Amino acid sequence: MLIESRTIVGASAALAIVGAALWGSALMMEPPSQSGRVEIRQVEDKSWSVEVKDMGGLQASPSEAQKTAAVTR
């Protein structure tokens, strides 16, 4: 199979156009309006408490936060 130079030039030009279109659309997109937050604090019984909150489309109330603790040994 013979690959001509114009085939290679055409394919690279097509990839450059697609890349430029993706880059341009990425510049026009707005950054997310919500930002995440991580809080780590040590509790009295020598373990760490971490709250995991779902920052999806719905705003969860503080009582719906998932809590987990790891005990150091």
QUIZI-V533856 format. One record per backbone hydrogen bond with DSSP energy under -1.0 kcal/mol. NH is the residue of the N-H (numbers start at 1). CO is the residue of the C=O. E is the energy in kcal/mol with one decimal. If there is no record, write none. Layout:
nh=NH co=CO e=E
nh=NH co=CO e=E
This chain:
nh=8 co=4 e=-1.5
nh=9 co=5 e=-2.5
nh=10 co=6 e=-2.3
nh=11 co=7 e=-2.4
nh=12 co=8 e=-2.3
nh=13 co=9 e=-2.1
nh=14 co=10 e=-2.1
nh=15 co=11 e=-2.2
nh=16 co=12 e=-2.0
nh=17 co=13 e=-2.1
nh=18 co=14 e=-2.3
nh=19 co=15 e=-2.5
nh=20 co=16 e=-2.3
nh=21 co=17 e=-2.2
nh=22 co=18 e=-2.3
nh=23 co=19 e=-2.4
nh=24 co=20 e=-2.5
nh=25 co=21 e=-2.2
nh=26 co=22 e=-2.0
nh=27 co=23 e=-1.7
nh=28 co=24 e=-1.3
nh=43 co=47 e=-1.8
nh=46 co=43 e=-1.0
nh=48 co=70 e=-1.5
nh=49 co=41 e=-1.5
nh=50 co=68 e=-2.1
nh=52 co=66 e=-2.6
nh=64 co=61 e=-1.8
nh=65 co=62 e=-1.1
nh=66 co=52 e=-2.0
nh=68 co=50 e=-1.7
nh=70 co=48 e=-1.3
